[in-house]
Amino acid sequence: MKTLELQLVTVGLENGEQGVFVGWPLVCAHSEPGDGQIENIWFSNVQEVPDDLTLKQLMELVRKQLCACEAKVQ
């Protein structure tokens, strides 16, 4: 079975609520100190997706969103 590296990022708000975001790893065991400094954070619009969406389909939607964002930034 092929595996896919994923990383969970938990964001805590001052009011106690938390959100968990899933994505490709940004922080790895072989990262050097200072390599992972956060410069910017973007949040996409909330999108409704089918509840039977596979992980592969979800990551493809994420990839398309990232490509669209990168095209606008450059």
N, CA, C and O atoms as a CHARMM CRD file, in Angstrom:
* protein
*
  296
    1    1 MET  N      0.84500  -1.17600   0.00000 PROA 1      0.00000
    2    1 MET  CA     0.00000   0.00000   0.00000 PROA 1      0.00000
    3    1 MET  C      0.89200   1.24100   0.00000 PROA 1      0.00000
    4    1 MET  O      1.83900   1.33300   0.78100 PROA 1      0.00000
    5    2 LYS  N      0.59100   2.17000  -0.86100 PROA 2      0.00000
    6    2 LYS  CA     1.32800   3.42800  -0.91300 PROA 2      0.00000
    7    2 LYS  C      0.88600   4.31700   0.24400 PROA 2      0.00000
    8    2 LYS  O     -0.29700   4.37900   0.57900 PROA 2      0.00000
    9    3 THR  N      1.84600   4.99900   0.84400 PROA 3      0.00000
   10    3 THR  CA     1.51600   5.88600   1.95700 PROA 3      0.00000
   11    3 THR  C      1.68500   7.34000   1.53600 PROA 3      0.00000
   12    3 THR  O      2.35000   7.64000   0.54400 PROA 3      0.00000
   13    4 LEU  N      1.08700   8.21800   2.28800 PROA 4      0.00000
   14    4 LEU  CA     1.13500   9.64900   2.03900 PROA 4      0.00000
   15    4 LEU  C      1.47700  10.33700   3.34600 PROA 4      0.00000
   16    4 LEU  O      0.79100  10.13300   4.34800 PROA 4      0.00000
   17    5 GLU  N      2.53600  11.15500   3.35600 PROA 5      0.00000
   18    5 GLU  CA     2.90000  11.87700   4.57400 PROA 5      0.00000
   19    5 GLU  C      1.92900  13.03600   4.78700 PROA 5      0.00000
   20    5 GLU  O      1.71500  13.85100   3.88900 PROA 5      0.00000
   21    6 LEU  N      1.35300  13.10000   5.96300 PROA 6      0.00000
   22    6 LEU  CA     0.45000  14.18200   6.32800 PROA 6      0.00000
   23    6 LEU  C      0.88200  14.72900   7.68600 PROA 6      0.00000
   24    6 LEU  O      1.50600  14.03500   8.48900 PROA 6      0.00000
   25    7 GLN  N      0.53700  15.97500   7.91400 PROA 7      0.00000
   26    7 GLN  CA     0.82900  16.60900   9.19400 PROA 7      0.00000
   27    7 GLN  C     -0.42700  17.34100   9.64700 PROA 7      0.00000
   28    7 GLN  O     -1.09200  18.00100   8.84900 PROA 7      0.00000
   29    8 LEU  N     -0.74500  17.22000  10.92400 PROA 8      0.00000
   30    8 LEU  CA    -1.87400  17.95100  11.50100 PROA 8      0.00000
   31    8 LEU  C     -1.34400  19.21900  12.16000 PROA 8      0.00000
   32    8 LEU  O     -0.33300  19.19100  12.86200 PROA 8      0.00000
   33    9 VAL  N     -2.02500  20.30800  11.92900 PROA 9      0.00000
   34    9 VAL  CA    -1.68800  21.57200  12.57100 PROA 9      0.00000
   35    9 VAL  C     -2.91500  21.99000  13.38000 PROA 9      0.00000
   36    9 VAL  O     -4.00100  22.16300  12.82700 PROA 9      0.00000
   37   10 THR  N     -2.73900  22.14800  14.66900 PROA 10     0.00000
   38   10 THR  CA    -3.83800  22.55900  15.54200 PROA 10     0.00000
   39   10 THR  C     -3.67000  24.03200  15.87600 PROA 10     0.00000
   40   10 THR  O     -2.60200  24.45700  16.31700 PROA 10     0.00000
   41   11 VAL  N     -4.71500  24.80000  15.66800 PROA 11     0.00000
   42   11 VAL  CA    -4.70700  26.22800  15.97200 PROA 11     0.00000
   43   11 VAL  C     -5.69400  26.46200  17.10500 PROA 11     0.00000
   44   11 VAL  O     -6.86500  26.09500  17.01100 PROA 11     0.00000
   45   12 GLY  N     -5.20800  27.07400  18.16900 PROA 12     0.00000
   46   12 GLY  CA    -6.06400  27.38000  19.31100 PROA 12     0.00000
   47   12 GLY  C     -6.39100  28.86400  19.35200 PROA 12     0.00000
   48   12 GLY  O     -5.49900  29.70300  19.22900 PROA 12     0.00000
   49   13 LEU  N     -7.65300  29.18600  19.52300 PROA 13     0.00000
   50   13 LEU  CA    -8.09500  30.57500  19.62500 PROA 13     0.00000
   51   13 LEU  C     -8.16500  31.00100  21.08900 PROA 13     0.00000
   52   13 LEU  O     -8.23500  30.16100  21.98700 PROA 13     0.00000
   53   14 GLU  N     -8.14400  32.28800  21.31500 PROA 14     0.00000
   54   14 GLU  CA    -8.20100  32.81100  22.68400 PROA 14     0.00000
   55   14 GLU  C     -9.48100  32.39700  23.40200 PROA 14     0.00000
   56   14 GLU  O     -9.49900  32.29600  24.62900 PROA 14     0.00000
   57   15 ASN  N    -10.55800  32.15600  22.64100 PROA 15     0.00000
   58   15 ASN  CA   -11.82600  31.78600  23.26900 PROA 15     0.00000
   59   15 ASN  C    -11.90200  30.29500  23.60100 PROA 15     0.00000
   60   15 ASN  O    -12.94400  29.81700  24.05100 PROA 15     0.00000
   61   16 GLY  N    -10.81400  29.55700  23.38700 PROA 16     0.00000
   62   16 GLY  CA   -10.75500  28.14200  23.73000 PROA 16     0.00000
   63   16 GLY  C    -11.08700  27.19900  22.58900 PROA 16     0.00000
   64   16 GLY  O    -10.84600  25.99700  22.70600 PROA 16     0.00000
   65   17 GLU  N    -11.63000  27.70200  21.49300 PROA 17     0.00000
   66   17 GLU  CA   -11.93800  26.84300  20.35800 PROA 17     0.00000
   67   17 GLU  C    -10.65900  26.44900  19.63800 PROA 17     0.00000
   68   17 GLU  O     -9.67700  27.19100  19.63600 PROA 17     0.00000
   69   18 GLN  N    -10.68700  25.26800  19.02600 PROA 18     0.00000
   70   18 GLN  CA    -9.52500  24.78100  18.29300 PROA 18     0.00000
   71   18 GLN  C     -9.96200  24.28500  16.91900 PROA 18     0.00000
   72   18 GLN  O    -11.08300  23.81000  16.74000 PROA 18     0.00000
   73   19 GLY  N     -9.06600  24.40400  15.96900 PROA 19     0.00000
   74   19 GLY  CA    -9.28200  23.84900  14.64300 PROA 19     0.00000
   75   19 GLY  C     -8.07700  23.00800  14.26900 PROA 19     0.00000
   76   19 GLY  O     -6.94700  23.33000  14.63600 PROA 19     0.00000
   77   20 VAL  N     -8.32100  21.93500  13.54100 PROA 20     0.00000
   78   20 VAL  CA    -7.23900  21.06500  13.08700 PROA 20     0.00000
   79   20 VAL  C     -7.19300  21.12700  11.57300 PROA 20     0.00000
   80   20 VAL  O     -8.21100  20.95400  10.90300 PROA 20     0.00000
   81   21 PHE  N     -6.01400  21.37500  11.04000 PROA 21     0.00000
   82   21 PHE  CA    -5.80400  21.46200   9.60700 PROA 21     0.00000
   83   21 PHE  C     -4.88100  20.32400   9.19200 PROA 21     0.00000
   84   21 PHE  O     -3.91900  20.01300   9.89500 PROA 21     0.00000
   85   22 VAL  N     -5.16800  19.71000   8.06400 PROA 22     0.00000
   86   22 VAL  CA    -4.39800  18.58500   7.56300 PROA 22     0.00000
   87   22 VAL  C     -3.68000  19.01300   6.29800 PROA 22     0.00000
   88   22 VAL  O     -4.27700  19.64900   5.43000 PROA 22     0.00000
   89   23 GLY  N     -2.40100  18.67100   6.18400 PROA 23     0.00000
   90   23 GLY  CA    -1.67700  19.02000   4.97800 PROA 23     0.00000
   91   23 GLY  C     -0.37100  18.27300   4.87500 PROA 23     0.00000
   92   23 GLY  O     -0.04600  17.43600   5.71700 PROA 23     0.00000
   93   24 TRP  N      0.37000  18.58400   3.83800 PROA 24     0.00000
   94   24 TRP  CA     1.69000  17.99700   3.66200 PROA 24     0.00000
   95   24 TRP  C      2.61700  18.55400   4.73100 PROA 24     0.00000
   96   24 TRP  O      2.48100  19.71600   5.11500 PROA 24     0.00000
   97   25 PRO  N      3.55400  17.75200   5.21700 PROA 25     0.00000
   98   25 PRO  CA     4.42900  18.18400   6.31200 PROA 25     0.00000
   99   25 PRO  C      5.24000  19.43700   5.96900 PROA 25     0.00000
  100   25 PRO  O      5.82300  19.55200   4.89100 PROA 25     0.00000
  101   26 LEU  N      5.25400  20.34700   6.90100 PROA 26     0.00000
  102   26 LEU  CA     6.10000  21.53700   6.80300 PROA 26     0.00000
  103   26 LEU  C      7.28600  21.42900   7.75000 PROA 26     0.00000
  104   26 LEU  O      8.35000  21.99300   7.49100 PROA 26     0.00000
  105   27 VAL  N      7.10200  20.70800   8.83800 PROA 27     0.00000
  106   27 VAL  CA     8.14700  20.52200   9.82900 PROA 27     0.00000
  107   27 VAL  C      8.51900  19.04700   9.82800 PROA 27     0.00000
  108   27 VAL  O      7.67900  18.18400  10.08200 PROA 27     0.00000
  109   28 CYS  N      9.77100  18.76900   9.54300 PROA 28     0.00000
  110   28 CYS  CA    10.25200  17.38500   9.45600 PROA 28     0.00000
  111   28 CYS  C     11.36400  17.15400  10.47600 PROA 28     0.00000
  112   28 CYS  O     11.93000  18.10200  11.01900 PROA 28     0.00000
  113   29 ALA  N     11.66100  15.90800  10.72100 PROA 29     0.00000
  114   29 ALA  CA    12.72400  15.56400  11.67500 PROA 29     0.00000
  115   29 ALA  C     14.07700  16.09100  11.21800 PROA 29     0.00000
  116   29 ALA  O     14.92800  16.40800  12.04900 PROA 29     0.00000
  117   30 HSD  N     14.28900  16.19000   9.90500 PROA 30     0.00000
  118   30 HSD  CA    15.59000  16.63800   9.39800 PROA 30     0.00000
  119   30 HSD  C     15.64900  18.15100   9.14600 PROA 30     0.00000
  120   30 HSD  O     16.61900  18.64000   8.56700 PROA 30     0.00000
  121   31 SER  N     14.63400  18.88400   9.57000 PROA 31     0.00000
  122   31 SER  CA    14.64500  20.34300   9.41700 PROA 31     0.00000
  123   31 SER  C     15.67500  20.95700  10.35900 PROA 31     0.00000
  124   31 SER  O     15.81600  20.53400  11.50700 PROA 31     0.00000
  125   32 GLU  N     16.38000  21.94300   9.86600 PROA 32     0.00000
  126   32 GLU  CA    17.35300  22.66700  10.67400 PROA 32     0.00000
  127   32 GLU  C     16.63200  23.73400  11.50700 PROA 32     0.00000
  128   32 GLU  O     15.60400  24.25700  11.07800 PROA 32     0.00000
  129   33 PRO  N     17.16200  24.06100  12.69300 PROA 33     0.00000
  130   33 PRO  CA    16.56800  25.15100  13.48500 PROA 33     0.00000
  131   33 PRO  C     16.54600  26.43900  12.66100 PROA 33     0.00000
  132   33 PRO  O     17.55200  26.82100  12.06300 PROA 33     0.00000
  133   34 GLY  N     15.41700  27.08700  12.63700 PROA 34     0.00000
  134   34 GLY  CA    15.28100  28.32400  11.87700 PROA 34     0.00000
  135   34 GLY  C     14.77300  28.11700  10.45900 PROA 34     0.00000
  136   34 GLY  O     14.37400  29.07700   9.79900 PROA 34     0.00000
  137   35 ASP  N     14.78200  26.86600   9.97900 PROA 35     0.00000
  138   35 ASP  CA    14.28500  26.58900   8.62800 PROA 35     0.00000
  139   35 ASP  C     12.77100  26.71500   8.53700 PROA 35     0.00000
  140   35 ASP  O     12.23600  26.95600   7.45500 PROA 35     0.00000
  141   36 GLY  N     12.08300  26.55600   9.64400 PROA 36     0.00000
  142   36 GLY  CA    10.62600  26.51400   9.60600 PROA 36     0.00000
  143   36 GLY  C      9.95200  27.74800  10.16800 PROA 36     0.00000
  144   36 GLY  O      8.84200  27.66400  10.69400 PROA 36     0.00000
  145   37 GLN  N     10.60700  28.89300  10.06400 PROA 37     0.00000
  146   37 GLN  CA    10.00100  30.11800  10.57200 PROA 37     0.00000
  147   37 GLN  C      8.74500  30.44700   9.77000 PROA 37     0.00000
  148   37 GLN  O      8.78800  30.46500   8.54000 PROA 37     0.00000
  149   38 ILE  N      7.64300  30.70500  10.43800 PROA 38     0.00000
  150   38 ILE  CA     6.39300  31.04400   9.74900 PROA 38     0.00000
  151   38 ILE  C      6.45300  32.49600   9.31900 PROA 38     0.00000
  152   38 ILE  O      6.71700  33.39000  10.12400 PROA 38     0.00000
  153   39 GLU  N      6.20700  32.71400   8.05100 PROA 39     0.00000
  154   39 GLU  CA     6.21300  34.06200   7.50200 PROA 39     0.00000
  155   39 GLU  C      4.78900  34.55700   7.24400 PROA 39     0.00000
  156   39 GLU  O      4.47300  35.71500   7.51700 PROA 39     0.00000
  157   40 ASN  N      3.93300  33.68100   6.71800 PROA 40     0.00000
  158   40 ASN  CA     2.55200  34.04700   6.39700 PROA 40     0.00000
  159   40 ASN  C      1.63400  32.86200   6.65300 PROA 40     0.00000
  160   40 ASN  O      2.05900  31.70800   6.59300 PROA 40     0.00000
  161   41 ILE  N      0.38000  33.15500   6.93700 PROA 41     0.00000
  162   41 ILE  CA    -0.65700  32.13100   7.04300 PROA 41     0.00000
  163   41 ILE  C     -1.85400  32.61700   6.24300 PROA 41     0.00000
  164   41 ILE  O     -2.29200  33.75600   6.40100 PROA 41     0.00000
  165   42 TRP  N     -2.38200  31.75100   5.38300 PROA 42     0.00000
  166   42 TRP  CA    -3.57500  32.09000   4.61000 PROA 42     0.00000
  167   42 TRP  C     -4.66000  31.08200   4.93000 PROA 42     0.00000
  168   42 TRP  O     -4.37700  29.90600   5.16100 PROA 42     0.00000
  169   43 PHE  N     -5.87900  31.53200   4.94200 PROA 43     0.00000
  170   43 PHE  CA    -7.02900  30.65800   5.11000 PROA 43     0.00000
  171   43 PHE  C     -7.87300  30.75000   3.84700 PROA 43     0.00000
  172   43 PHE  O     -8.15900  31.84200   3.35600 PROA 43     0.00000
  173   44 SER  N     -8.26600  29.59700   3.33200 PROA 44     0.00000
  174   44 SER  CA    -9.12200  29.58700   2.14700 PROA 44     0.00000
  175   44 SER  C    -10.56400  29.87200   2.57800 PROA 44     0.00000
  176   44 SER  O    -10.87800  29.91400   3.76700 PROA 44     0.00000
  177   45 ASN  N    -11.41700  30.06300   1.59500 PROA 45     0.00000
  178   45 ASN  CA   -12.84200  30.13000   1.87400 PROA 45     0.00000
  179   45 ASN  C    -13.29400  28.76000   2.36300 PROA 45     0.00000
  180   45 ASN  O    -12.66500  27.75000   2.04900 PROA 45     0.00000
  181   46 VAL  N    -14.35900  28.71900   3.11500 PROA 46     0.00000
  182   46 VAL  CA   -14.91900  27.44500   3.55000 PROA 46     0.00000
  183   46 VAL  C    -15.60100  26.81200   2.34400 PROA 46     0.00000
  184   46 VAL  O    -16.42000  27.44700   1.68000 PROA 46     0.00000
  185   47 GLN  N    -15.26300  25.56800   2.06700 PROA 47     0.00000
  186   47 GLN  CA   -15.84300  24.85700   0.93700 PROA 47     0.00000
  187   47 GLN  C    -16.56600  23.62300   1.43100 PROA 47     0.00000
  188   47 GLN  O    -16.07200  22.91100   2.30600 PROA 47     0.00000
  189   48 GLU  N    -17.72800  23.37200   0.87400 PROA 48     0.00000
  190   48 GLU  CA   -18.45700  22.16300   1.21500 PROA 48     0.00000
  191   48 GLU  C    -18.01600  21.05900   0.27500 PROA 48     0.00000
  192   48 GLU  O    -17.97800  21.24500  -0.94200 PROA 48     0.00000
  193   49 VAL  N    -17.68500  19.91200   0.84100 PROA 49     0.00000
  194   49 VAL  CA   -17.26500  18.75800   0.04800 PROA 49     0.00000
  195   49 VAL  C    -18.11100  17.55900   0.47100 PROA 49     0.00000
  196   49 VAL  O    -18.61000  17.51600   1.59500 PROA 49     0.00000
  197   50 PRO  N    -18.27300  16.59100  -0.42100 PROA 50     0.00000
  198   50 PRO  CA   -19.05500  15.39800  -0.07000 PROA 50     0.00000
  199   50 PRO  C    -18.45000  14.66900   1.12200 PROA 50     0.00000
  200   50 PRO  O    -17.22800  14.59900   1.25000 PROA 50     0.00000
  201   51 ASP  N    -19.29100  14.12900   1.99200 PROA 51     0.00000
  202   51 ASP  CA   -18.77100  13.45600   3.18300 PROA 51     0.00000
  203   51 ASP  C    -18.13900  12.10700   2.86400 PROA 51     0.00000
  204   51 ASP  O    -17.49700  11.51700   3.73200 PROA 51     0.00000
  205   52 ASP  N    -18.30500  11.60100   1.63500 PROA 52     0.00000
  206   52 ASP  CA   -17.67200  10.33900   1.26400 PROA 52     0.00000
  207   52 ASP  C    -16.41500  10.55000   0.42100 PROA 52     0.00000
  208   52 ASP  O    -15.93800   9.62100  -0.23200 PROA 52     0.00000
  209   53 LEU  N    -15.87900  11.77400   0.43700 PROA 53     0.00000
  210   53 LEU  CA   -14.67000  12.10800  -0.30800 PROA 53     0.00000
  211   53 LEU  C    -13.49800  11.29900   0.23800 PROA 53     0.00000
  212   53 LEU  O    -13.31200  11.21300   1.45200 PROA 53     0.00000
  213   54 THR  N    -12.71700  10.71400  -0.64600 PROA 54     0.00000
  214   54 THR  CA   -11.54200   9.96200  -0.19800 PROA 54     0.00000
  215   54 THR  C    -10.41700  10.93400   0.13400 PROA 54     0.00000
  216   54 THR  O    -10.44900  12.09600  -0.27200 PROA 54     0.00000
  217   55 LEU  N     -9.42400  10.45000   0.87600 PROA 55     0.00000
  218   55 LEU  CA    -8.27300  11.28800   1.21400 PROA 55     0.00000
  219   55 LEU  C     -7.55200  11.72800  -0.05400 PROA 55     0.00000
  220   55 LEU  O     -7.11100  12.87400  -0.15400 PROA 55     0.00000
  221   56 LYS  N     -7.43100  10.83000  -1.01300 PROA 56     0.00000
  222   56 LYS  CA    -6.77300  11.15700  -2.27500 PROA 56     0.00000
  223   56 LYS  C     -7.51700  12.28600  -2.99800 PROA 56     0.00000
  224   56 LYS  O     -6.88900  13.20900  -3.51800 PROA 56     0.00000
  225   57 GLN  N     -8.83400  12.21300  -3.03100 PROA 57     0.00000
  226   57 GLN  CA    -9.63500  13.26600  -3.66800 PROA 57     0.00000
  227   57 GLN  C     -9.49700  14.58300  -2.91600 PROA 57     0.00000
  228   57 GLN  O     -9.40100  15.64400  -3.53300 PROA 57     0.00000
  229   58 LEU  N     -9.48800  14.52000  -1.57800 PROA 58     0.00000
  230   58 LEU  CA    -9.34000  15.72300  -0.77200 PROA 58     0.00000
  231   58 LEU  C     -7.99500  16.38400  -1.02800 PROA 58     0.00000
  232   58 LEU  O     -7.92600  17.60100  -1.20100 PROA 58     0.00000
  233   59 MET  N     -6.92300  15.59100  -1.05400 PROA 59     0.00000
  234   59 MET  CA    -5.60300  16.15900  -1.27500 PROA 59     0.00000
  235   59 MET  C     -5.48600  16.73900  -2.69100 PROA 59     0.00000
  236   59 MET  O     -4.75400  17.70800  -2.89300 PROA 59     0.00000
  237   60 GLU  N     -6.17800  16.17600  -3.65400 PROA 60     0.00000
  238   60 GLU  CA    -6.18600  16.73500  -5.00600 PROA 60     0.00000
  239   60 GLU  C     -6.87200  18.11100  -5.00800 PROA 60     0.00000
  240   60 GLU  O     -6.41400  19.03200  -5.68400 PROA 60     0.00000
  241   61 LEU  N     -7.96400  18.24400  -4.25300 PROA 61     0.00000
  242   61 LEU  CA    -8.61100  19.55900  -4.12300 PROA 61     0.00000
  243   61 LEU  C     -7.66300  20.56400  -3.47600 PROA 61     0.00000
  244   61 LEU  O     -7.59300  21.71800  -3.89800 PROA 61     0.00000
  245   62 VAL  N     -6.93100  20.12400  -2.44900 PROA 62     0.00000
  246   62 VAL  CA    -5.97200  20.99800  -1.77100 PROA 62     0.00000
  247   62 VAL  C     -4.86900  21.41300  -2.74100 PROA 62     0.00000
  248   62 VAL  O     -4.49000  22.58300  -2.79200 PROA 62     0.00000
  249   63 ARG  N     -4.35500  20.45200  -3.51200 PROA 63     0.00000
  250   63 ARG  CA    -3.29600  20.75200  -4.48400 PROA 63     0.00000
  251   63 ARG  C     -3.76600  21.79300  -5.49800 PROA 63     0.00000
  252   63 ARG  O     -3.02300  22.71700  -5.82600 PROA 63     0.00000
  253   64 LYS  N     -4.97800  21.65100  -5.98800 PROA 64     0.00000
  254   64 LYS  CA    -5.51900  22.61700  -6.94700 PROA 64     0.00000
  255   64 LYS  C     -5.65100  23.99700  -6.31300 PROA 64     0.00000
  256   64 LYS  O     -5.37800  25.00500  -6.96600 PROA 64     0.00000
  257   65 GLN  N     -6.06500  24.05200  -5.05000 PROA 65     0.00000
  258   65 GLN  CA    -6.18800  25.31900  -4.33100 PROA 65     0.00000
  259   65 GLN  C     -4.81900  25.97600  -4.17600 PROA 65     0.00000
  260   65 GLN  O     -4.67300  27.18200  -4.37500 PROA 65     0.00000
  261   66 LEU  N     -3.81400  25.16900  -3.81700 PROA 66     0.00000
  262   66 LEU  CA    -2.45900  25.71700  -3.67300 PROA 66     0.00000
  263   66 LEU  C     -1.92300  26.24600  -4.99100 PROA 66     0.00000
  264   66 LEU  O     -1.30400  27.30900  -5.02900 PROA 66     0.00000
  265   67 CYS  N     -2.15500  25.52100  -6.06300 PROA 67     0.00000
  266   67 CYS  CA    -1.68500  25.97500  -7.38300 PROA 67     0.00000
  267   67 CYS  C     -2.35000  27.29500  -7.76300 PROA 67     0.00000
  268   67 CYS  O     -1.69900  28.18200  -8.31600 PROA 67     0.00000
  269   68 ALA  N     -3.62700  27.42700  -7.47300 PROA 68     0.00000
  270   68 ALA  CA    -4.34500  28.66800  -7.78700 PROA 68     0.00000
  271   68 ALA  C     -3.80100  29.82300  -6.96300 PROA 68     0.00000
  272   68 ALA  O     -3.65700  30.93600  -7.46900 PROA 68     0.00000
  273   69 CYS  N     -3.49400  29.56200  -5.67500 PROA 69     0.00000
  274   69 CYS  CA    -2.95100  30.61500  -4.81400 PROA 69     0.00000
  275   69 CYS  C     -1.56900  31.03900  -5.26800 PROA 69     0.00000
  276   69 CYS  O     -1.26400  32.23100  -5.30400 PROA 69     0.00000
  277   70 GLU  N     -0.72600  30.07200  -5.61500 PROA 70     0.00000
  278   70 GLU  CA     0.63400  30.39000  -6.04700 PROA 70     0.00000
  279   70 GLU  C      0.62100  31.18500  -7.34400 PROA 70     0.00000
  280   70 GLU  O      1.46400  32.05900  -7.54500 PROA 70     0.00000
  281   71 ALA  N     -0.32600  30.88800  -8.22000 PROA 71     0.00000
  282   71 ALA  CA    -0.39800  31.62200  -9.49500 PROA 71     0.00000
  283   71 ALA  C     -0.77300  33.08100  -9.25500 PROA 71     0.00000
  284   71 ALA  O     -0.33000  33.96100  -9.99200 PROA 71     0.00000
  285   72 LYS  N     -1.58800  33.34700  -8.22500 PROA 72     0.00000
  286   72 LYS  CA    -2.00500  34.72500  -7.92400 PROA 72     0.00000
  287   72 LYS  C     -0.90800  35.50700  -7.22500 PROA 72     0.00000
  288   72 LYS  O     -0.81200  36.72300  -7.39000 PROA 72     0.00000
  289   73 VAL  N     -0.06700  34.81100  -6.43400 PROA 73     0.00000
  290   73 VAL  CA     0.96800  35.47000  -5.65500 PROA 73     0.00000
  291   73 VAL  C      2.13400  35.89800  -6.54900 PROA 73     0.00000
  292   73 VAL  O      2.71300  36.96200  -6.33400 PROA 73     0.00000
  293   74 GLN  N      2.47800  35.09800  -7.52900 PROA 74     0.00000
  294   74 GLN  CA     3.65100  35.36300  -8.35700 PROA 74     0.00000
  295   74 GLN  C      3.46500  36.51100  -9.27600 PROA 74     0.00000
  296   74 GLN  O      4.37400  36.84900 -10.03500 PROA 74     0.00000
